[in-house]
């Protein structure tokens, strides 16, 4: 089975850690400024870095940031190593998942559309998101019922040239299966 592009590790890493990065920037700007003002306004004129509870909280925050970034990278590596796909004779196969494995099989005759999406991060890394939509496409259900549809087959981080090649091959095979009567 084939794997995603090796640069997908960085895409997954950025996706997993983007929320934490936003939190760090927001919390850091709200927290660091008052800490340094407090140090500058210290009436004794001395800086006691490890005596202040505020500074200890700041150091704990930095430590937790490092731990979350490391865990995000490990999760990205595991996601990459557990994401595999293959174009077999009878259909598209994909397996993914770190703790819970998901196996997807899409017969070529069910393929309706194959889209290539390139978001900002993907474009910066030269990657594409291939989405295979089928006749029995699953809806996304929420509190108020179905509110959208997701692609049954998705390859989130493959090279741009590979995405075009796979799309063309999937469309060719889907068209061939439909012309020969499917099953």
Secondary structure, 3 states (H helix, E strand, C coil): CEECCCCHHHHHHHHHHHHHHHHHHHHHHHHHHHHHHHHHCCCCCCCCCCCCHHHHHHHHHHHHHHHHHHHHHHHHHHHHHCCEEEECCCEEEEEECCCCCEEEEEEHHHEEEEEEECCHHHHHHCEEEEEEEECCCCEEEECCEEEEECCCEEEEEEEHHHHHHHHHHHHHHHHHHHHCCCC
